[in-house]
C-alpha cells in the first residue's frame, strides 16, 4: 500500500548554529527545547534537560511524523478498512526500518515490546531449560533481574575492558554442567557512560558455546549498533531513550529460541488458529513469526516513532552525532575536573571511551540536595540516586554492593553524606548552553553553597517553601 497522504514530515535535522565550536554540527531539534521553568529564587529560565539517560526528549522530526500519521490511525492486522491496511503497512515497514537500523542478519526477528526491561523479560521467558545466565554486577536492573527462572552467575565488576573479557571467559569455561548459556551485557553503562567491549565479549561467549544479548538502551541513541558487526545474538533497546518516548521497545535477533518457546503473552495476534476439541478443550496453533510474542493490539504509534527516530539519526549521520557528543563530554569533564570537591565515577578510567552519561559525587554534599539545588535554583534537570544499578553504584562509591537501597531515594538529610550519586546525561538535542550552565552551576554551588533551604519530603529533597 502506498504511503498515506502528507504523512511524512520534513522537519529540518538541525537547529540554527547553536554550537559554539565550528567543528561540530548543531544539536538536533527536540520537543520542549524552549520550555521555561520557574526558579525558587525568582524568575524563569529555559529548562536544561540533562537527564537523557532516563528518557530523552522526542526529536521534533519524530513528533511531526507521529502527528502527521495520527489522523490515519487504524487497527493493525486483519482489518479490511483503508486506515487499518495503511496502519498495518506502516507497522510492518517500521519493523523493516528497525532491522535495517540494527543491521540484522537474514532470518533475525524484530519483536516490538514496551521497553528494554520488557524485551529482556521476554528473552528470559524463552531461554531453554537448563540454560545458565551470566551477568556482570555492573548491569542496570533491567539486565540484572529478569532471569529468576534460570541459573544465574553474577560476575564481579571488572576494572578494565580486558578484565571483563577474561572474567567472562573463565566463568564460561568453568560452568558445570557445560550446557546452554546466555551472557547479558550492556553496550554503554547507564552510570558511567563507559563503552563495554561488546564484540570481544561476544567472541568469548561464542567460543565457549554461549549466546549473548546486548542491552543497547544507552548505546543505540549515541552510536551505530550492528548486530552483524558486533556478532551478538540479540539486541534490546527502548524507544524512550532513542528520542521516541511513546511506549515501545525492541528485541531483535535470532529466531530459534523465540519460535521454540511458548508466547510471552497469550491472546489475539499471537495465535494463528484456535479450535475447540471434542473433549471441550481448546487447541492453539501459535505464529512462528515475531507476532508470536506480540499478543494484543500493537502500539503502532510507539513502533512508528521508533522507526522515525532510527531514520532521523541515520540521516543526521552518527559520525556527526558522535563528534558533537565528544565535544559536549569534553566540556563537562573539563569543567568538573576544575572542581577538586567533585569525584567522577568510573570503572575503566578517565581515558575510557564513553557516551554522554557522567555520574559524580560532591564532597560535603548529599547528592539529592545538590540535584535539588541544580533544579530549583538553575533550571537544570539531572538525576540523583543509584540509577537502578545499585550494586555498581555502591561498588564505585566504596560501599558493599550487596547493601540494599531504595532506587533514587536520598539516604541522608541535606548536608549529610549519602551513598548515592548525581548523574548528568545529554545527547543529540543538547545545546552547548545547557552543559555550560551546568558546569557553571556546579562551580557556584560548591563555592558559595545553595541560596535556598531544603528539606526531605516523601523521600525527595525539595526546596523549603515554609
LOZADO-326214 format. One record per residue (C-alpha): residue number from 1; x, y, z; residue in one letter. Coordinates in steps of 0.2 Angstrom, whole numbers, padded with zeros to 4 digits. Layout:
% LOZADO-326214
{NUM,{X,Y,Z},A};
...
***
This chain:
% LOZADO-326214
{1,{0000,0000,0000},X};
{2,{0006,0017,-0004},X};
{3,{0011,0029,0010},X};
{4,{-0003,0039,0017},X};
{5,{-0006,0057,0011},X};
{6,{0006,0071,0018},X};
{7,{0010,0060,0032},X};
{8,{0029,0061,0032},X};
{9,{0035,0077,0040},X};
{10,{0051,0086,0033},X};
{11,{0057,0094,0048},X};
{12,{0075,0101,0047},X};
{13,{0088,0089,0055},X};
{14,{0097,0103,0065},X};
{15,{0093,0119,0073},X};
{16,{0102,0136,0069},X};
{17,{0120,0135,0073},X};
{18,{0120,0134,0091},X};
{19,{0136,0125,0093},X};
{20,{0150,0136,0100},X};
{21,{0163,0125,0091},X};
{22,{0163,0127,0072},X};
{23,{0170,0109,0071},X};
{24,{0153,0102,0077},X};
{25,{0136,0102,0070},X};
{26,{0121,0110,0079},X};
{27,{0110,0099,0090},X};
{28,{0095,0091,0083},X};
{29,{0079,0099,0086},X};
{30,{0069,0091,0101},X};
{31,{0052,0094,0108},X};
{32,{0052,0106,0123},X};
{33,{0068,0115,0119},X};
{34,{0060,0131,0123},X};
{35,{0051,0127,0138},X};
{36,{0054,0139,0153},X};
{37,{0053,0134,0171},X};
{38,{0052,0144,0187},X};
{39,{0067,0147,0199},X};
{40,{0064,0146,0218},X};
{41,{0074,0162,0219},X};
{42,{0063,0171,0207},X};
{43,{0061,0172,0188},X};
{44,{0061,0159,0174},X};
{45,{0074,0151,0164},X};
{46,{0074,0139,0149},X};
{47,{0075,0122,0155},X};
{48,{0091,0112,0153},X};
{49,{0086,0094,0151},X};
{50,{0101,0084,0156},X};
{51,{0093,0068,0161},X};
{52,{0094,0059,0143},X};
{53,{0099,0043,0151},X};
{54,{0082,0041,0159},X};
{55,{0072,0047,0145},X};
{56,{0077,0058,0130},X};
{57,{0065,0071,0124},X};
{58,{0056,0067,0107},X};
{59,{0065,0073,0092},X};
{60,{0055,0086,0083},X};
{61,{0056,0075,0067},X};
{62,{0048,0060,0077},X};
{63,{0034,0071,0084},X};
{64,{0030,0079,0067},X};
{65,{0029,0061,0059},X};
{66,{0018,0055,0073},X};
{67,{0007,0070,0072},X};
{68,{0005,0068,0053},X};
{69,{0001,0050,0054},X};
{70,{-0011,0051,0069},X};
{71,{-0027,0056,0059},X};
{72,{-0024,0040,0049},X};
{73,{-0023,0028,0064},X};
{74,{-0032,0012,0062},X};
{75,{-0031,-0006,0070},X};
{76,{-0016,-0016,0064},X};
{77,{-0018,-0033,0055},X};
{78,{-0033,-0041,0048},X};
{79,{-0044,-0025,0046},X};
{80,{-0052,-0023,0030},X};
{81,{-0053,-0004,0030},X};
{82,{-0041,0008,0022},X};
{83,{-0034,0015,0038},X};
{84,{-0032,-0002,0045},X};
{85,{-0022,-0008,0030},X};
{86,{-0012,0008,0030},X};
{87,{-0008,0006,0048},X};
{88,{-0003,-0012,0046},X};
{89,{0008,-0007,0031},X};
{90,{0016,0006,0042},X};
{91,{0018,-0006,0057},X};
{92,{0027,-0019,0046},X};
{93,{0038,-0006,0037},X};
{94,{0043,0000,0054},X};
{95,{0049,-0017,0058},X};
{96,{0060,-0017,0042},X};
{97,{0067,0000,0046},X};
{98,{0072,-0006,0064},X};
{99,{0080,-0021,0056},X};
{100,{0090,-0010,0044},X};
{101,{0095,0002,0058},X};
{102,{0102,-0013,0068},X};
{103,{0110,-0021,0053},X};
{104,{0101,-0038,0057},X};
{105,{0105,-0054,0049},X};
{106,{0093,-0063,0037},X};
{107,{0081,-0073,0047},X};
{108,{0083,-0062,0063},X};
{109,{0066,-0057,0070},X};
{110,{0062,-0039,0077},X};
{111,{0049,-0041,0091},X};
{112,{0041,-0025,0097},X};
{113,{0039,-0024,0116},X};
{114,{0036,-0010,0129},X};
{115,{0054,-0006,0134},X};
{116,{0071,-0013,0136},X};
{117,{0065,-0021,0153},X};
{118,{0051,-0029,0144},X};
{119,{0062,-0035,0130},X};
{120,{0074,-0044,0142},X};
{121,{0060,-0051,0152},X};
{122,{0053,-0058,0136},X};
{123,{0070,-0066,0132},X};
{124,{0071,-0073,0150},X};
{125,{0055,-0082,0146},X};
{126,{0061,-0091,0131},X};
{127,{0079,-0097,0137},X};
{128,{0079,-0116,0135},X};
{129,{0078,-0127,0150},X};
{130,{0095,-0129,0159},X};
{131,{0102,-0113,0152},X};
{132,{0114,-0103,0164},X};
{133,{0114,-0084,0163},X};
{134,{0130,-0074,0166},X};
{135,{0128,-0056,0171},X};
{136,{0140,-0043,0177},X};
{137,{0135,-0034,0193},X};
{138,{0138,-0018,0184},X};
{139,{0121,-0020,0174},X};
{140,{0106,-0010,0175},X};
{141,{0092,-0019,0185},X};
{142,{0083,-0022,0168},X};
{143,{0098,-0034,0164},X};
{144,{0102,-0040,0181},X};
{145,{0085,-0046,0187},X};
{146,{0074,-0054,0174},X};
{147,{0082,-0071,0175},X};
{148,{0073,-0078,0190},X};
{149,{0069,-0094,0182},X};
{150,{0086,-0098,0176},X};
{151,{0103,-0102,0185},X};
{152,{0112,-0086,0186},X};
{153,{0130,-0082,0189},X};
{154,{0134,-0064,0194},X};
{155,{0151,-0058,0189},X};
{156,{0161,-0045,0199},X};
{157,{0164,-0028,0192},X};
{158,{0179,-0028,0181},X};
{159,{0191,-0013,0181},X};
{160,{0197,-0014,0163},X};
{161,{0188,-0020,0147},X};
{162,{0202,-0034,0146},X};
{163,{0197,-0040,0163},X};
{164,{0179,-0040,0158},X};
{165,{0183,-0052,0144},X};
{166,{0195,-0063,0155},X};
{167,{0182,-0064,0169},X};
{168,{0168,-0070,0157},X};
{169,{0180,-0082,0148},X};
{170,{0185,-0090,0165},X};
{171,{0167,-0091,0171},X};
{172,{0160,-0099,0154},X};
{173,{0174,-0112,0154},X};
{174,{0171,-0117,0172},X};
{175,{0152,-0119,0171},X};
{176,{0146,-0135,0177},X};
{177,{0136,-0143,0168},X};
{178,{0143,-0137,0152},X};
{179,{0126,-0134,0144},X};
{180,{0117,-0119,0136},X};
{181,{0122,-0102,0142},X};
{182,{0117,-0084,0139},X};
{183,{0128,-0069,0143},X};
{184,{0119,-0052,0146},X};
{185,{0129,-0036,0144},X};
{186,{0127,-0018,0142},X};
{187,{0134,-0008,0127},X};
{188,{0136,0008,0137},X};
{189,{0135,0010,0156},X};
{190,{0119,0020,0162},X};
{191,{0130,0025,0177},X};
{192,{0147,0030,0170},X};
{193,{0143,0031,0151},X};
{194,{0159,0020,0148},X};
{195,{0158,0008,0132},X};
{196,{0159,-0010,0135},X};
{197,{0170,-0022,0124},X};
{198,{0154,-0030,0116},X};
{199,{0162,-0038,0101},X};
{200,{0176,-0046,0112},X};
{201,{0163,-0052,0124},X};
{202,{0153,-0059,0110},X};
{203,{0168,-0068,0103},X};
{204,{0172,-0075,0121},X};
{205,{0154,-0081,0123},X};
{206,{0153,-0090,0106},X};
{207,{0170,-0098,0109},X};
{208,{0163,-0106,0124},X};
{209,{0146,-0111,0116},X};
{210,{0136,-0097,0124},X};
{211,{0125,-0084,0116},X};
{212,{0124,-0066,0121},X};
{213,{0111,-0052,0122},X};
{214,{0116,-0034,0121},X};
{215,{0107,-0021,0132},X};
{216,{0109,-0006,0120},X};
{217,{0097,0006,0129},X};
{218,{0111,0018,0132},X};
{219,{0121,0014,0116},X};
{220,{0109,0015,0102},X};
{221,{0105,0033,0105},X};
{222,{0123,0038,0104},X};
{223,{0132,0026,0092},X};
{224,{0128,0015,0077},X};
{225,{0124,-0003,0083},X};
{226,{0126,-0018,0071},X};
{227,{0120,-0035,0075},X};
{228,{0132,-0042,0062},X};
{229,{0147,-0032,0066},X};
{230,{0146,-0035,0085},X};
{231,{0141,-0053,0082},X};
{232,{0128,-0053,0096},X};
{233,{0113,-0064,0096},X};
{234,{0100,-0052,0102},X};
{235,{0099,-0033,0105},X};
{236,{0087,-0024,0116},X};
{237,{0083,-0006,0117},X};
{238,{0069,0007,0122},X};
{239,{0061,0020,0111},X};
{240,{0060,0032,0126},X};
{241,{0079,0033,0126},X};
{242,{0080,0034,0107},X};
{243,{0070,0051,0106},X};
{244,{0054,0041,0103},X};
{245,{0045,0042,0120},X};
{246,{0029,0033,0115},X};
{247,{0029,0017,0125},X};
{248,{0038,0004,0113},X};
{249,{0054,-0006,0114},X};
{250,{0063,-0019,0103},X};
{251,{0070,-0036,0105},X};
{252,{0079,-0041,0089},X};
{253,{0089,-0056,0085},X};
{254,{0089,-0075,0082},X};
{255,{0073,-0083,0079},X};
{256,{0075,-0101,0086},X};
{257,{0073,-0098,0105},X};
{258,{0059,-0086,0101},X};
{259,{0050,-0099,0090},X};
{260,{0053,-0114,0101},X};
{261,{0045,-0106,0117},X};
{262,{0028,-0103,0122},X};
{263,{0021,-0085,0118},X};
{264,{0026,-0071,0131},X};
{265,{0008,-0066,0132},X};
{266,{-0006,-0077,0126},X};
{267,{-0020,-0069,0116},X};
{268,{-0025,-0062,0099},X};
{269,{-0012,-0058,0087},X};
{270,{0000,-0072,0094},X};
{271,{-0012,-0086,0089},X};
{272,{-0014,-0092,0071},X};
{273,{-0028,-0104,0074},X};
{274,{-0039,-0109,0088},X};
{275,{-0052,-0123,0088},X};
{276,{-0062,-0132,0101},X};
{277,{-0058,-0150,0104},X};
{278,{-0071,-0164,0106},X};
{279,{-0066,-0166,0124},X};
{280,{-0071,-0147,0127},X};
{281,{-0054,-0140,0127},X};
{282,{-0045,-0128,0115},X};
{283,{-0031,-0132,0103},X};
{284,{-0020,-0117,0098},X};
{285,{-0008,-0115,0084},X};
{286,{0004,-0100,0088},X};
{287,{0013,-0090,0075},X};
{288,{0031,-0093,0072},X};
{289,{0035,-0075,0067},X};
{290,{0038,-0060,0078},X};
{291,{0019,-0059,0081},X};
{292,{0021,-0075,0092},X};
{293,{0026,-0063,0106},X};
{294,{0016,-0048,0101},X};
{295,{-0001,-0053,0108},X};
{296,{-0014,-0039,0109},X};
{297,{-0017,-0023,0099},X};
{298,{0000,-0017,0094},X};
{299,{0006,0001,0099},X};
{300,{0008,0006,0081},X};
{301,{0012,0024,0086},X};
{302,{0025,0019,0098},X};
{303,{0033,0007,0084},X};
{304,{0032,0021,0071},X};
{305,{0040,0033,0082},X};
{306,{0055,0021,0084},X};
{307,{0056,0019,0066},X};
{308,{0056,0038,0063},X};
{309,{0069,0040,0076},X};
{310,{0080,0027,0068},X};
{311,{0078,0036,0051},X};
{312,{0082,0053,0059},X};
{313,{0098,0048,0067},X};
{314,{0104,0038,0052},X};
{315,{0101,0054,0041},X};
{316,{0109,0065,0053},X};
{317,{0124,0054,0052},X};
{318,{0132,0045,0068},X};
{319,{0149,0051,0064},X};
{320,{0142,0069,0066},X};
{321,{0132,0065,0081},X};
{322,{0147,0056,0090},X};
{323,{0159,0071,0086},X};
{324,{0147,0083,0093},X};
{325,{0144,0072,0109},X};
{326,{0163,0071,0112},X};
{327,{0163,0090,0111},X};
{328,{0150,0091,0125},X};
{329,{0158,0077,0135},X};
{330,{0175,0086,0135},X};
{331,{0166,0102,0141},X};
{332,{0158,0093,0155},X};
{333,{0173,0083,0161},X};
{334,{0185,0098,0159},X};
{335,{0173,0109,0169},X};
{336,{0171,0096,0183},X};
{337,{0190,0092,0184},X};
{338,{0192,0110,0189},X};
{339,{0182,0107,0205},X};
{340,{0193,0097,0217},X};
{341,{0177,0093,0228},X};
{342,{0170,0083,0213},X};
{343,{0173,0065,0211},X};
{344,{0168,0057,0194},X};
{345,{0164,0039,0195},X};
{346,{0172,0027,0183},X};
{347,{0176,0008,0181},X};
{348,{0188,0009,0167},X};
{349,{0197,0025,0170},X};
{350,{0197,0043,0163},X};
{351,{0203,0038,0146},X};
{352,{0189,0025,0143},X};
{353,{0178,0029,0128},X};
{354,{0161,0034,0133},X};
{355,{0144,0041,0129},X};
{356,{0136,0057,0136},X};
{357,{0132,0050,0153},X};
{358,{0143,0055,0168},X};
{359,{0140,0052,0187},X};
{360,{0149,0060,0201},X};
{361,{0148,0065,0219},X};
{362,{0152,0081,0228},X};
{363,{0162,0081,0244},X};
{364,{0152,0088,0258},X};
{365,{0135,0087,0249},X};
{366,{0121,0075,0249},X};
{367,{0118,0071,0231},X};
{368,{0099,0073,0232},X};
{369,{0102,0090,0240},X};
{370,{0114,0095,0226},X};
{371,{0102,0089,0212},X};
{372,{0088,0098,0220},X};
{373,{0098,0114,0220},X};
{374,{0103,0112,0202},X};
{375,{0084,0111,0198},X};
{376,{0077,0124,0209},X};
{377,{0090,0137,0208},X};
{378,{0097,0135,0190},X};
{379,{0083,0126,0180},X};
{380,{0094,0111,0177},X};
{381,{0087,0093,0177},X};
{382,{0099,0080,0182},X};
{383,{0096,0063,0191},X};
{384,{0102,0058,0209},X};
{385,{0101,0041,0217},X};
{386,{0108,0024,0212},X};
{387,{0101,0024,0194},X};
{388,{0093,0007,0195},X};
{389,{0111,0000,0196},X};
{390,{0113,-0002,0215},X};
{391,{0127,-0015,0215},X};
{392,{0138,-0005,0203},X};
{393,{0135,0012,0211},X};
{394,{0139,0006,0228},X};
{395,{0155,-0003,0222},X};
{396,{0160,0014,0214},X};
{397,{0157,0023,0230},X};
{398,{0166,0011,0240},X};
{399,{0151,0003,0249},X};
{400,{0146,-0015,0250},X};
{401,{0137,-0019,0233},X};
{402,{0125,-0031,0242},X};
{403,{0118,-0017,0253},X};
{404,{0100,-0013,0248},X};
{405,{0094,0004,0245},X};
{406,{0078,0012,0238},X};
{407,{0080,0017,0219},X};
{408,{0083,0035,0218},X};
{409,{0079,0040,0236},X};
{410,{0091,0050,0246},X};
{411,{0098,0042,0261},X};
{412,{0103,0056,0272},X};
{413,{0097,0074,0276},X};
{414,{0104,0089,0266},X};
{415,{0122,0092,0270},X};
{416,{0125,0074,0276},X};
{417,{0135,0061,0267},X};
{418,{0124,0049,0256},X};
{419,{0128,0033,0247},X};
{420,{0120,0039,0230},X};
{421,{0127,0050,0216},X};
{422,{0122,0063,0204},X};
{423,{0121,0059,0185},X};
{424,{0121,0072,0171},X};
{425,{0117,0065,0153},X};
{426,{0115,0073,0136},X};
{427,{0113,0068,0118},X};
{428,{0109,0074,0100},X};
{429,{0097,0088,0106},X};
{430,{0108,0096,0119},X};
{431,{0114,0114,0115},X};
{432,{0131,0120,0122},X};
{433,{0122,0132,0134},X};
{434,{0115,0118,0144},X};
{435,{0131,0110,0148},X};
{436,{0140,0127,0151},X};
{437,{0126,0132,0163},X};
{438,{0128,0115,0172},X};
{439,{0146,0117,0174},X};
{440,{0144,0135,0180},X};
{441,{0131,0130,0192},X};
{442,{0142,0116,0199},X};
{443,{0156,0128,0202},X};
{444,{0145,0141,0210},X};
{445,{0136,0128,0222},X};
{446,{0152,0121,0228},X};
{447,{0160,0138,0230},X};
{448,{0145,0148,0238},X};
{449,{0133,0135,0243},X};
{450,{0114,0134,0240},X};
{451,{0104,0150,0240},X};
{452,{0089,0142,0247},X};
{453,{0085,0130,0262},X};
{454,{0079,0112,0258},X};
{455,{0071,0098,0267},X};
{456,{0066,0080,0264},X};
{457,{0048,0076,0259},X};
{458,{0042,0060,0253},X};
{459,{0059,0053,0250},X};
{460,{0065,0068,0240},X};
{461,{0075,0083,0244},X};
{462,{0064,0099,0240},X};
{463,{0065,0117,0242},X};
{464,{0058,0123,0259},X};
{465,{0044,0135,0255},X};
{466,{0038,0136,0273},X};
***
